[in-house]
């Protein structure tokens, strides 16, 4: 059974930092592209960052220079380090695991990030 379990969300003031973690089980983690998406109220889910099995990273323009995605294949875990957080970063953040050009695609349950003073 595939499980993606996110943690690390919470309430943070503008300008603050958070680190999200996503622990995966039931998959051959190292071969998957891992990604973080987010969905704010009333908006569509959007890609925040992704990291391939080879370590290539991709970021949404809105988070470039502020967020860093990384992975630890030994721990089957992907991270999202978020810095200089803004109120517009407020959303539910979802972990995603997929294999490109296939239909293999898994989602976590999401973790809430709220940026507010």
Secondary structure, DSSP 8 states (H G I E B T S, - for coil): --EEEEE--EEE-TT--EEEEEEEESS-GGGSEEEEEEE-TTS--EEEEEE-TT--EEE-GGGTTTEEEEEETTTTEEEEEE-S--GGG-EEEEEEEE-TTSS-EEE---EEEEE--
